[in-house]
């Protein structure tokens, strides 16, 4: 029997967390390439939402729901097994699919731990006021860096984006470490740091 994809609606709070690389073994397991070095969301959620990749194998359209039986670490990736996927042929149908998980099903982080996705969009303030907004979080090997698109505060108006000579956003990299980040308020979408504006 060939696995049939179960159509689903992508949750409004869905976060893309990885993609399926290939079948793994002969019993329906498949290999996942997570986008995070700490892929706890892949382990905690039993409902993965798949969408076909822009490139590669397209065995389905729209959004499909995958009910996960087990997911675990394996070497530098994650391997998983899903309901109704019983052999290698079924697992190969998933190759290239993008994996989304509802943000509500992520495990609760420990105190002073944050999901990168929650930091994106936060305003960053330094000693001199508004630095800008977190556009992306990257890992330099030693720690996370906030890639901040610079903004200038204006009275009674939205902050003004600062652009370079080519019209691209000016960026500042802020180390996301306790030595430079004094306070993070996810609910208020605010990060306070002592990192200098002109560094």
ChimeraX commands (.cxc) that place a marker at each C-alpha (Angstrom):
marker #1 position 0.00,0.00,0.00 radius 0.5
marker #1 position 1.30,3.47,-0.86 radius 0.5
marker #1 position 1.13,6.16,1.80 radius 0.5
marker #1 position -1.63,8.75,1.19 radius 0.5
marker #1 position -0.93,12.34,2.21 radius 0.5
marker #1 position -3.51,13.78,4.62 radius 0.5
marker #1 position -4.47,17.30,3.57 radius 0.5
marker #1 position -4.38,19.92,6.33 radius 0.5
marker #1 position -4.41,23.65,7.00 radius 0.5
marker #1 position -1.10,25.20,8.02 radius 0.5
marker #1 position -1.53,26.63,11.56 radius 0.5
marker #1 position -1.40,30.41,11.80 radius 0.5
marker #1 position 1.55,30.14,14.22 radius 0.5
marker #1 position 3.48,27.58,12.13 radius 0.5
marker #1 position 7.28,27.83,12.15 radius 0.5
marker #1 position 9.48,26.16,9.55 radius 0.5
marker #1 position 11.92,23.97,11.51 radius 0.5
marker #1 position 13.63,21.75,8.94 radius 0.5
marker #1 position 13.25,19.56,5.89 radius 0.5
marker #1 position 13.17,15.86,5.10 radius 0.5
marker #1 position 16.39,14.71,3.47 radius 0.5
marker #1 position 15.72,11.11,2.53 radius 0.5
marker #1 position 14.49,7.69,3.59 radius 0.5
marker #1 position 16.50,6.07,6.41 radius 0.5
marker #1 position 16.57,2.28,6.59 radius 0.5
marker #1 position 13.85,-0.01,5.26 radius 0.5
marker #1 position 11.09,0.30,7.88 radius 0.5
marker #1 position 9.67,3.72,6.96 radius 0.5
marker #1 position 12.05,5.92,8.94 radius 0.5
marker #1 position 13.31,9.12,7.32 radius 0.5
marker #1 position 16.17,11.54,7.91 radius 0.5
marker #1 position 15.46,15.16,8.87 radius 0.5
marker #1 position 17.78,18.14,8.53 radius 0.5
marker #1 position 16.78,20.52,11.35 radius 0.5
marker #1 position 17.32,24.27,11.01 radius 0.5
marker #1 position 18.31,24.58,14.67 radius 0.5
marker #1 position 21.23,23.07,16.57 radius 0.5
marker #1 position 18.69,22.34,19.35 radius 0.5
marker #1 position 15.72,20.75,17.56 radius 0.5
marker #1 position 13.56,20.12,20.66 radius 0.5
marker #1 position 10.41,21.16,18.79 radius 0.5
marker #1 position 10.86,18.20,16.43 radius 0.5
marker #1 position 10.92,15.87,19.44 radius 0.5
marker #1 position 8.04,17.42,21.37 radius 0.5
marker #1 position 5.48,17.77,18.58 radius 0.5
marker #1 position 3.60,14.75,17.26 radius 0.5
marker #1 position 2.00,16.77,14.43 radius 0.5
marker #1 position 4.27,17.96,11.64 radius 0.5
marker #1 position 2.89,19.94,8.74 radius 0.5
marker #1 position 4.65,19.37,5.42 radius 0.5
marker #1 position 4.81,21.49,2.31 radius 0.5
marker #1 position 6.66,20.59,-0.89 radius 0.5
marker #1 position 9.99,22.29,-1.44 radius 0.5
marker #1 position 10.46,24.80,-4.24 radius 0.5
marker #1 position 13.02,22.40,-5.74 radius 0.5
marker #1 position 13.22,18.64,-5.70 radius 0.5
marker #1 position 10.67,15.88,-5.55 radius 0.5
marker #1 position 7.03,17.04,-5.49 radius 0.5
marker #1 position 4.82,14.13,-4.51 radius 0.5
marker #1 position 2.04,16.28,-3.05 radius 0.5
marker #1 position 0.69,19.83,-3.17 radius 0.5
marker #1 position -0.59,22.18,-0.49 radius 0.5
marker #1 position -0.08,21.21,3.15 radius 0.5
marker #1 position -0.02,17.65,4.49 radius 0.5
marker #1 position -0.26,16.49,8.10 radius 0.5
marker #1 position 2.24,13.91,9.31 radius 0.5
marker #1 position 1.48,12.15,12.62 radius 0.5
marker #1 position 4.83,11.38,14.23 radius 0.5
marker #1 position 5.33,8.17,16.21 radius 0.5
marker #1 position 8.95,8.82,17.17 radius 0.5
marker #1 position 11.74,11.31,16.47 radius 0.5
marker #1 position 15.28,11.06,17.84 radius 0.5
marker #1 position 18.82,12.34,17.43 radius 0.5
marker #1 position 21.06,10.50,15.00 radius 0.5
marker #1 position 24.59,11.72,14.28 radius 0.5
marker #1 position 24.32,15.30,12.91 radius 0.5
marker #1 position 20.62,15.04,12.08 radius 0.5
marker #1 position 17.30,13.71,13.33 radius 0.5
marker #1 position 15.51,10.55,12.24 radius 0.5
marker #1 position 11.77,10.07,12.55 radius 0.5
marker #1 position 9.00,7.56,11.97 radius 0.5
marker #1 position 5.40,8.50,11.20 radius 0.5
marker #1 position 2.02,6.79,11.31 radius 0.5
marker #1 position 1.12,4.83,8.13 radius 0.5
marker #1 position 4.67,5.07,6.72 radius 0.5
marker #1 position 5.81,1.48,6.88 radius 0.5
marker #1 position 8.55,1.02,4.32 radius 0.5
marker #1 position 11.32,2.78,2.45 radius 0.5
marker #1 position 9.15,3.50,-0.60 radius 0.5
marker #1 position 6.65,5.44,1.52 radius 0.5
marker #1 position 9.47,7.35,3.27 radius 0.5
marker #1 position 10.99,8.32,-0.09 radius 0.5
marker #1 position 7.73,10.13,-0.97 radius 0.5
marker #1 position 8.58,12.66,1.75 radius 0.5
marker #1 position 11.99,13.58,0.35 radius 0.5
marker #1 position 12.55,17.34,0.13 radius 0.5
marker #1 position 9.43,18.28,2.10 radius 0.5
marker #1 position 9.61,21.38,4.33 radius 0.5
marker #1 position 8.59,20.75,7.95 radius 0.5
marker #1 position 6.44,23.21,9.92 radius 0.5
marker #1 position 5.39,22.92,13.55 radius 0.5
marker #1 position 2.87,24.99,15.47 radius 0.5
marker #1 position 4.68,27.42,17.78 radius 0.5
marker #1 position 2.19,26.46,20.52 radius 0.5
marker #1 position 3.59,22.91,20.57 radius 0.5
marker #1 position 7.21,23.99,21.19 radius 0.5
marker #1 position 8.44,22.95,24.65 radius 0.5
marker #1 position 8.56,25.78,27.23 radius 0.5
marker #1 position 12.12,27.19,27.35 radius 0.5
marker #1 position 14.04,27.39,30.61 radius 0.5
marker #1 position 14.51,30.72,32.40 radius 0.5
marker #1 position 16.79,33.01,30.35 radius 0.5
marker #1 position 16.50,30.72,27.30 radius 0.5
marker #1 position 14.73,31.88,24.15 radius 0.5
marker #1 position 13.74,30.47,20.82 radius 0.5
marker #1 position 15.42,32.39,18.04 radius 0.5
marker #1 position 12.11,32.74,16.23 radius 0.5
marker #1 position 10.76,34.69,19.23 radius 0.5
marker #1 position 13.66,37.18,19.09 radius 0.5
marker #1 position 13.04,38.11,15.45 radius 0.5
marker #1 position 11.02,41.32,15.29 radius 0.5
marker #1 position 12.00,42.53,18.77 radius 0.5
marker #1 position 13.18,46.12,19.09 radius 0.5
marker #1 position 16.72,46.45,20.43 radius 0.5
marker #1 position 17.60,49.36,22.71 radius 0.5
marker #1 position 21.07,50.50,23.76 radius 0.5
marker #1 position 22.30,53.20,26.12 radius 0.5
marker #1 position 21.63,55.82,23.42 radius 0.5
marker #1 position 18.12,54.63,22.65 radius 0.5
marker #1 position 16.68,52.55,19.81 radius 0.5
marker #1 position 19.25,50.56,17.80 radius 0.5
marker #1 position 16.77,48.81,15.51 radius 0.5
marker #1 position 14.82,45.59,15.05 radius 0.5
marker #1 position 16.10,42.01,15.08 radius 0.5
marker #1 position 15.90,40.77,11.49 radius 0.5
marker #1 position 17.64,37.42,11.98 radius 0.5
marker #1 position 19.55,35.40,14.56 radius 0.5
marker #1 position 22.73,33.65,13.42 radius 0.5
marker #1 position 25.27,31.40,15.12 radius 0.5
marker #1 position 28.96,32.30,14.86 radius 0.5
marker #1 position 30.08,29.05,16.49 radius 0.5
marker #1 position 30.70,30.57,19.92 radius 0.5
marker #1 position 27.30,32.18,20.53 radius 0.5
marker #1 position 24.25,33.65,18.84 radius 0.5
marker #1 position 24.34,37.04,17.13 radius 0.5
marker #1 position 21.36,39.31,16.65 radius 0.5
marker #1 position 21.36,40.76,13.14 radius 0.5
marker #1 position 19.73,44.12,13.81 radius 0.5
marker #1 position 18.33,46.31,11.03 radius 0.5
marker #1 position 19.09,49.84,12.20 radius 0.5
marker #1 position 16.26,52.27,12.90 radius 0.5
marker #1 position 16.03,55.81,14.18 radius 0.5
marker #1 position 13.27,56.80,16.58 radius 0.5
marker #1 position 10.98,59.67,15.58 radius 0.5
marker #1 position 8.62,61.57,17.85 radius 0.5
marker #1 position 5.00,60.43,17.52 radius 0.5
marker #1 position 5.79,58.34,14.44 radius 0.5
marker #1 position 7.01,54.91,13.41 radius 0.5
marker #1 position 10.81,54.52,13.64 radius 0.5
marker #1 position 12.65,55.34,10.41 radius 0.5
marker #1 position 14.64,52.53,8.78 radius 0.5
marker #1 position 18.26,53.51,8.13 radius 0.5
marker #1 position 19.58,52.53,4.69 radius 0.5
marker #1 position 23.08,52.38,3.25 radius 0.5
marker #1 position 24.23,54.03,-0.01 radius 0.5
marker #1 position 22.78,51.12,-2.01 radius 0.5
marker #1 position 19.37,51.39,-0.35 radius 0.5
marker #1 position 19.85,48.26,1.78 radius 0.5
marker #1 position 19.13,48.24,5.53 radius 0.5
marker #1 position 22.08,49.20,7.72 radius 0.5
marker #1 position 22.94,46.27,9.99 radius 0.5
marker #1 position 24.53,45.89,13.40 radius 0.5
marker #1 position 25.52,42.53,14.87 radius 0.5
marker #1 position 24.83,42.32,18.60 radius 0.5
marker #1 position 26.25,39.34,20.57 radius 0.5
marker #1 position 23.36,37.60,22.32 radius 0.5
marker #1 position 25.28,36.91,25.52 radius 0.5
marker #1 position 24.63,37.87,29.16 radius 0.5
marker #1 position 27.65,40.21,29.18 radius 0.5
marker #1 position 25.93,42.52,26.67 radius 0.5
marker #1 position 22.20,41.75,26.91 radius 0.5
marker #1 position 20.67,43.04,30.14 radius 0.5
marker #1 position 17.01,42.25,29.59 radius 0.5
marker #1 position 14.73,40.40,27.18 radius 0.5
marker #1 position 10.96,40.91,27.25 radius 0.5
marker #1 position 9.37,38.70,24.60 radius 0.5
marker #1 position 5.84,39.89,25.46 radius 0.5
marker #1 position 6.85,43.54,24.98 radius 0.5
marker #1 position 9.04,42.62,21.96 radius 0.5
marker #1 position 12.03,44.44,23.55 radius 0.5
marker #1 position 15.72,43.63,24.12 radius 0.5
marker #1 position 18.01,45.91,26.15 radius 0.5
marker #1 position 21.76,45.85,25.51 radius 0.5
marker #1 position 24.89,47.89,26.19 radius 0.5
marker #1 position 26.31,47.14,22.73 radius 0.5
marker #1 position 27.59,50.36,21.12 radius 0.5
marker #1 position 25.72,51.64,18.06 radius 0.5
marker #1 position 28.88,52.27,16.06 radius 0.5
marker #1 position 30.67,48.99,16.76 radius 0.5
marker link #1:1,2 radius 0.2
marker link #1:2,3 radius 0.2
marker link #1:3,4 radius 0.2
marker link #1:4,5 radius 0.2
marker link #1:5,6 radius 0.2
marker link #1:6,7 radius 0.2
marker link #1:7,8 radius 0.2
marker link #1:8,9 radius 0.2
marker link #1:9,10 radius 0.2
marker link #1:10,11 radius 0.2
marker link #1:11,12 radius 0.2
marker link #1:12,13 radius 0.2
marker link #1:13,14 radius 0.2
marker link #1:14,15 radius 0.2
marker link #1:15,16 radius 0.2
marker link #1:16,17 radius 0.2
marker link #1:17,18 radius 0.2
marker link #1:18,19 radius 0.2
marker link #1:19,20 radius 0.2
marker link #1:20,21 radius 0.2
marker link #1:21,22 radius 0.2
marker link #1:22,23 radius 0.2
marker link #1:23,24 radius 0.2
marker link #1:24,25 radius 0.2
marker link #1:25,26 radius 0.2
marker link #1:26,27 radius 0.2
marker link #1:27,28 radius 0.2
marker link #1:28,29 radius 0.2
marker link #1:29,30 radius 0.2
marker link #1:30,31 radius 0.2
marker link #1:31,32 radius 0.2
marker link #1:32,33 radius 0.2
marker link #1:33,34 radius 0.2
marker link #1:34,35 radius 0.2
marker link #1:35,36 radius 0.2
marker link #1:36,37 radius 0.2
marker link #1:37,38 radius 0.2
marker link #1:38,39 radius 0.2
marker link #1:39,40 radius 0.2
marker link #1:40,41 radius 0.2
marker link #1:41,42 radius 0.2
marker link #1:42,43 radius 0.2
marker link #1:43,44 radius 0.2
marker link #1:44,45 radius 0.2
marker link #1:45,46 radius 0.2
marker link #1:46,47 radius 0.2
marker link #1:47,48 radius 0.2
marker link #1:48,49 radius 0.2
marker link #1:49,50 radius 0.2
marker link #1:50,51 radius 0.2
marker link #1:51,52 radius 0.2
marker link #1:52,53 radius 0.2
marker link #1:53,54 radius 0.2
marker link #1:54,55 radius 0.2
marker link #1:55,56 radius 0.2
marker link #1:56,57 radius 0.2
marker link #1:57,58 radius 0.2
marker link #1:58,59 radius 0.2
marker link #1:59,60 radius 0.2
marker link #1:60,61 radius 0.2
marker link #1:61,62 radius 0.2
marker link #1:62,63 radius 0.2
marker link #1:63,64 radius 0.2
marker link #1:64,65 radius 0.2
marker link #1:65,66 radius 0.2
marker link #1:66,67 radius 0.2
marker link #1:67,68 radius 0.2
marker link #1:68,69 radius 0.2
marker link #1:69,70 radius 0.2
marker link #1:70,71 radius 0.2
marker link #1:71,72 radius 0.2
marker link #1:72,73 radius 0.2
marker link #1:73,74 radius 0.2
marker link #1:74,75 radius 0.2
marker link #1:75,76 radius 0.2
marker link #1:76,77 radius 0.2
marker link #1:77,78 radius 0.2
marker link #1:78,79 radius 0.2
marker link #1:79,80 radius 0.2
marker link #1:80,81 radius 0.2
marker link #1:81,82 radius 0.2
marker link #1:82,83 radius 0.2
marker link #1:83,84 radius 0.2
marker link #1:84,85 radius 0.2
marker link #1:85,86 radius 0.2
marker link #1:86,87 radius 0.2
marker link #1:87,88 radius 0.2
marker link #1:88,89 radius 0.2
marker link #1:89,90 radius 0.2
marker link #1:90,91 radius 0.2
marker link #1:91,92 radius 0.2
marker link #1:92,93 radius 0.2
marker link #1:93,94 radius 0.2
marker link #1:94,95 radius 0.2
marker link #1:95,96 radius 0.2
marker link #1:96,97 radius 0.2
marker link #1:97,98 radius 0.2
marker link #1:98,99 radius 0.2
marker link #1:99,100 radius 0.2
marker link #1:100,101 radius 0.2
marker link #1:101,102 radius 0.2
marker link #1:102,103 radius 0.2
marker link #1:103,104 radius 0.2
marker link #1:104,105 radius 0.2
marker link #1:105,106 radius 0.2
marker link #1:106,107 radius 0.2
marker link #1:107,108 radius 0.2
marker link #1:108,109 radius 0.2
marker link #1:109,110 radius 0.2
marker link #1:110,111 radius 0.2
marker link #1:111,112 radius 0.2
marker link #1:112,113 radius 0.2
marker link #1:113,114 radius 0.2
marker link #1:114,115 radius 0.2
marker link #1:115,116 radius 0.2
marker link #1:116,117 radius 0.2
marker link #1:117,118 radius 0.2
marker link #1:118,119 radius 0.2
marker link #1:119,120 radius 0.2
marker link #1:120,121 radius 0.2
marker link #1:121,122 radius 0.2
marker link #1:122,123 radius 0.2
marker link #1:123,124 radius 0.2
marker link #1:124,125 radius 0.2
marker link #1:125,126 radius 0.2
marker link #1:126,127 radius 0.2
marker link #1:127,128 radius 0.2
marker link #1:128,129 radius 0.2
marker link #1:129,130 radius 0.2
marker link #1:130,131 radius 0.2
marker link #1:131,132 radius 0.2
marker link #1:132,133 radius 0.2
marker link #1:133,134 radius 0.2
marker link #1:134,135 radius 0.2
marker link #1:135,136 radius 0.2
marker link #1:136,137 radius 0.2
marker link #1:137,138 radius 0.2
marker link #1:138,139 radius 0.2
marker link #1:139,140 radius 0.2
marker link #1:140,141 radius 0.2
marker link #1:141,142 radius 0.2
marker link #1:142,143 radius 0.2
marker link #1:143,144 radius 0.2
marker link #1:144,145 radius 0.2
marker link #1:145,146 radius 0.2
marker link #1:146,147 radius 0.2
marker link #1:147,148 radius 0.2
marker link #1:148,149 radius 0.2
marker link #1:149,150 radius 0.2
marker link #1:150,151 radius 0.2
marker link #1:151,152 radius 0.2
marker link #1:152,153 radius 0.2
marker link #1:153,154 radius 0.2
marker link #1:154,155 radius 0.2
marker link #1:155,156 radius 0.2
marker link #1:156,157 radius 0.2
marker link #1:157,158 radius 0.2
marker link #1:158,159 radius 0.2
marker link #1:159,160 radius 0.2
marker link #1:160,161 radius 0.2
marker link #1:161,162 radius 0.2
marker link #1:162,163 radius 0.2
marker link #1:163,164 radius 0.2
marker link #1:164,165 radius 0.2
marker link #1:165,166 radius 0.2
marker link #1:166,167 radius 0.2
marker link #1:167,168 radius 0.2
marker link #1:168,169 radius 0.2
marker link #1:169,170 radius 0.2
marker link #1:170,171 radius 0.2
marker link #1:171,172 radius 0.2
marker link #1:172,173 radius 0.2
marker link #1:173,174 radius 0.2
marker link #1:174,175 radius 0.2
marker link #1:175,176 radius 0.2
marker link #1:176,177 radius 0.2
marker link #1:177,178 radius 0.2
marker link #1:178,179 radius 0.2
marker link #1:179,180 radius 0.2
marker link #1:180,181 radius 0.2
marker link #1:181,182 radius 0.2
marker link #1:182,183 radius 0.2
marker link #1:183,184 radius 0.2
marker link #1:184,185 radius 0.2
marker link #1:185,186 radius 0.2
marker link #1:186,187 radius 0.2
marker link #1:187,188 radius 0.2
marker link #1:188,189 radius 0.2
marker link #1:189,190 radius 0.2
marker link #1:190,191 radius 0.2
marker link #1:191,192 radius 0.2
marker link #1:192,193 radius 0.2
marker link #1:193,194 radius 0.2
marker link #1:194,195 radius 0.2
marker link #1:195,196 radius 0.2
marker link #1:196,197 radius 0.2
marker link #1:197,198 radius 0.2
marker link #1:198,199 radius 0.2
view
